Amino acid sequence: MTKIFDINCRQCPRLATFLEQVAARNPGYYCRPVPPFGDQKARLLIVGLAPGMHGANRTGRPFTGDYAGVLLYQTLHKYGFASQAESLAADDTLTLIDCRITNAVKCLPPDNKPVGAEVNTCNEFLANELRTLPAGAVVLALGGIAHRAIVKAVAGRQADFKFGHAAEHEVEGRFLILDSYHCSRYNTNTGRLTVEMFHNVFARARELLPQAN
C-alpha cells in the first residue's frame, strides 16, 4: 500500500459498521473516511486524532463544523497558515498555506475513542503521508494518541519520544515533531489548554518555518 488515503477503506469492521449506523441516522452527513486537507507540498503537517461526530464526519473536512476546529482555524489564520479564520464547509473558500491537516484515524470512532488496533491499521496511511513531507518539515501532533501514531509511523521507540505540550522531537534527517494538547472542548474548558498555550505552539511552528518573502 502506498496510498495516504482510501475513501473506500473498510479495514476496521467496528468503524465501518458504526459509520453505516451514523449515516442511517444522519442521511446528510459525510460518514466516510475523511481525507487530508490542505497544501500537498506543505512543510507543516497537523495530525489530529480522528473525525468528530458532528464535525469532520458531518462535513468531510478535518476539524470543520465542531468546537475543536474553531480555535484551530483561528490560530492557523493568525500565524499565516490559512486564508481565513473560519472553516465552514468542505466547499468554502478556505485554503491552507504551507499546511495540511490529517488524522491518525481517518474514520469516526464510537465515543471519539479509537481502539489500538484501529490506530495501528490506519497507521500505514499516516506513514505514507509522512514520507511525502519535504526535508525540514514540522509535524504538529494534537494530543498523545496522534503523537504516538506519528512515532509508530516512523518506527521510533515510544520511550525516546515522550509526549508533552510544546515538546519537540527530531526525527533525524526527516522532520521535527512538535507536540500540543488537543484543542478539544474538554481541554480548553478545563484550562488544560489555554488560547495562549496553543498560540505559543503555532508561534514556534512559524519560527521554524518562516514565510517566504
Secondary structure per residue as TSV (DSSP state, phi and psi in degrees):
chain	resnum	aa	ss	phi	psi
A	1	M	-	360.0	126.1
A	2	T	-	-117.8	3.5
A	3	K	-	-72.9	149.9
A	4	I	S	-98.6	-5.1
A	5	F	-	-166.6	144.9
A	6	D	-	-141.7	108.2
A	7	I	T	-64.6	-20.7
A	8	N	T	-99.0	9.4
A	9	C	-	-63.1	132.7
A	10	R	-	-137.0	35.7
A	11	Q	-	-71.1	-20.8
A	12	C	-	-107.2	101.0
A	13	P	H	-56.4	-40.4
A	14	R	H	-62.5	-43.3
A	15	L	H	-70.3	-41.4
A	16	A	H	-61.9	-42.8
A	17	T	H	-65.7	-41.6
A	18	F	H	-63.9	-41.5
A	19	L	H	-61.1	-39.1
A	20	E	H	-63.0	-41.2
A	21	Q	H	-66.1	-43.0
A	22	V	H	-66.0	-40.4
A	23	A	H	-62.9	-37.0
A	24	A	H	-65.7	-34.9
A	25	R	H	-83.0	-23.3
A	26	N	-	-133.0	77.3
A	27	P	T	-63.1	-18.0
A	28	G	T	-89.6	-2.5
A	29	Y	S	-81.5	156.4
A	30	Y	-	-64.4	-56.3
A	31	C	-	52.1	50.1
A	32	R	S	-145.3	173.5
A	33	P	-	-55.9	136.7
A	34	V	-	-95.4	125.1
A	35	P	-	-75.7	158.9
A	36	P	-	-59.6	155.3
A	37	F	E	-131.5	130.8
A	38	G	E	131.5	-160.1
A	39	D	-	-72.0	121.4
A	40	Q	T	-66.4	-21.3
A	41	K	T	-107.4	20.9
A	42	A	-	-60.2	146.4
A	43	R	S	-92.5	-14.6
A	44	L	E	-113.3	118.0
A	45	L	E	-113.0	121.6
A	46	I	E	-99.8	128.2
A	47	V	E	-114.6	113.7
A	48	G	E	-92.8	-171.1
A	49	L	S	-85.5	-65.9
A	50	A	-	-163.5	163.0
A	51	P	-	-60.7	144.2
A	52	G	-	-86.0	150.6
A	53	M	T	-51.6	-52.7
A	54	H	T	-105.1	10.5
A	55	G	T	-105.9	-106.8
A	56	A	H	-60.6	-33.7
A	57	N	H	-66.0	-24.9
A	58	R	H	-86.6	-42.3
A	59	T	H	-96.4	-26.5
A	60	G	S	87.5	8.8
A	61	R	S	-128.9	135.1
A	62	P	T	-54.3	135.8
A	63	F	T	58.2	31.7
A	64	T	-	-118.9	119.9
A	65	G	S	103.3	1.9
A	66	D	S	-134.2	175.3
A	67	Y	H	-61.9	-40.6
A	68	A	H	-60.3	-32.6
A	69	G	H	-74.6	-21.3
A	70	V	H	-60.9	-53.6
A	71	L	H	-66.9	-38.5
A	72	L	H	-61.6	-51.4
A	73	Y	H	-71.6	-33.0
A	74	Q	H	-60.6	-41.8
A	75	T	H	-71.3	-41.2
A	76	L	H	-58.5	-41.4
A	77	H	H	-67.0	-43.1
A	78	K	H	-57.6	-37.4
A	79	Y	T	-102.4	17.5
A	80	G	T	80.0	17.3
A	81	F	S	-99.9	-2.0
A	82	A	B	-143.5	149.0
A	83	S	S	-77.7	-19.0
A	84	Q	S	-148.7	166.5
A	85	A	S	-92.5	1.3
A	86	E	-	-140.4	134.1
A	87	S	-	-106.1	112.0
A	88	L	-	-98.9	-39.9
A	89	A	-	-160.0	162.6
A	90	A	T	-65.0	-19.2
A	91	D	T	-110.9	21.3
A	92	D	S	-80.4	-173.6
A	93	T	S	-90.9	3.2
A	94	L	-	-63.0	134.9
A	95	T	-	-128.0	148.9
A	96	L	B	-97.8	145.3
A	97	I	S	-115.6	111.7
A	98	D	S	57.7	31.5
A	99	C	E	-148.1	144.9
A	100	R	E	-139.0	147.5
A	101	I	E	-118.6	132.5
A	102	T	E	-137.9	179.6
A	103	N	E	-130.7	149.6
A	104	A	S	-63.7	-34.4
A	105	V	S	-124.5	126.5
A	106	K	-	-85.5	-13.9
A	107	C	S	-111.8	149.9
A	108	L	-	-61.5	123.6
A	109	P	-	-96.8	151.3
A	110	P	G	-56.7	136.0
A	111	D	G	58.2	23.1
A	112	N	G	58.0	28.1
A	113	K	-	-130.2	95.3
A	114	P	-	-70.3	149.9
A	115	V	-	-87.7	165.2
A	116	G	H	-57.0	-39.6
A	117	A	H	-62.8	-34.4
A	118	E	H	-72.1	-40.3
A	119	V	H	-60.7	-42.0
A	120	N	H	-67.5	-40.7
A	121	T	H	-63.9	-40.8
A	122	C	H	-79.6	-8.3
A	123	N	H	-67.0	-25.8
A	124	E	H	-67.9	-34.9
A	125	F	H	-61.6	-44.0
A	126	L	H	-65.6	-43.2
A	127	A	H	-59.0	-42.1
A	128	N	H	-66.0	-38.3
A	129	E	H	-67.3	-38.9
A	130	L	H	-63.1	-31.2
A	131	R	H	-68.6	-18.2
A	132	T	T	-83.3	-9.4
A	133	L	S	-73.1	144.8
A	134	P	-	-72.5	158.1
A	135	A	T	-59.4	140.9
A	136	G	T	84.6	9.3
A	137	A	E	-71.1	164.6
A	138	V	E	-119.5	130.6
A	139	V	E	-112.1	113.6
A	140	L	E	-96.3	114.4
A	141	A	E	-92.2	121.9
A	142	L	E	-95.6	92.1
A	143	G	S	99.6	163.6
A	144	G	H	-67.0	-37.0
A	145	I	H	-66.9	-43.2
A	146	A	H	-61.7	-42.7
A	147	H	H	-57.8	-48.7
A	148	R	H	-67.2	-32.1
A	149	A	H	-65.6	-38.9
A	150	I	H	-64.2	-45.8
A	151	V	H	-61.4	-43.2
A	152	K	H	-61.8	-39.8
A	153	A	H	-65.7	-23.3
A	154	V	T	-103.6	12.9
A	155	A	T	59.0	36.5
A	156	G	-	-87.5	163.1
A	157	R	-	-87.3	124.7
A	158	Q	G	-58.1	-33.3
A	159	A	G	-64.7	-22.6
A	160	D	G	-89.1	-7.6
A	161	F	S	-132.8	77.1
A	162	K	-	-77.9	130.1
A	163	F	-	-73.2	138.8
A	164	G	-	-166.7	143.2
A	165	H	T	-58.6	128.6
A	166	A	T	71.8	8.1
A	167	A	-	-69.9	151.6
A	168	E	E	-127.7	139.3
A	169	H	E	-138.5	125.7
A	170	E	E	-85.5	125.4
A	171	V	E	-97.0	102.5
A	172	E	T	-51.2	126.0
A	173	G	T	76.6	3.0
A	174	R	T	-125.4	-67.8
A	175	F	E	-162.4	173.0
A	176	L	E	-107.3	132.0
A	177	I	E	-90.0	127.5
A	178	L	E	-119.5	125.9
A	179	D	E	-100.1	147.8
A	180	S	E	-145.8	147.8
A	181	Y	-	-59.1	149.2
A	182	H	-	-67.3	143.2
A	183	C	-	-84.9	45.9
A	184	S	-	-78.9	160.2
A	185	R	H	-58.3	-40.9
A	186	Y	H	-60.4	-49.0
A	187	N	H	-64.6	-39.9
A	188	T	H	-76.2	-36.0
A	189	N	H	-68.2	-33.7
A	190	T	H	-85.8	-9.1
A	191	G	T	84.4	2.8
A	192	R	S	-61.0	-36.1
A	193	L	S	-124.7	119.7
A	194	T	-	-99.0	163.2
A	195	V	H	-58.2	-41.9
A	196	E	H	-61.8	-42.9
A	197	M	H	-60.8	-42.5
A	198	F	H	-67.3	-44.2
A	199	H	H	-60.4	-38.1
A	200	N	H	-63.2	-35.8
A	201	V	H	-64.9	-42.5
A	202	F	H	-74.0	-29.9
A	203	A	H	-62.9	-37.8
A	204	R	H	-67.8	-41.5
A	205	A	H	-60.7	-41.0
A	206	R	H	-68.1	-34.7
A	207	E	H	-63.2	-39.2
A	208	L	H	-75.1	-26.2
A	209	L	S	-126.0	75.0
A	210	P	-	-60.2	146.4
A	211	Q	-	-69.7	145.6
A	212	A	-	-70.1	144.2
A	213	N	-	-72.4	360.0
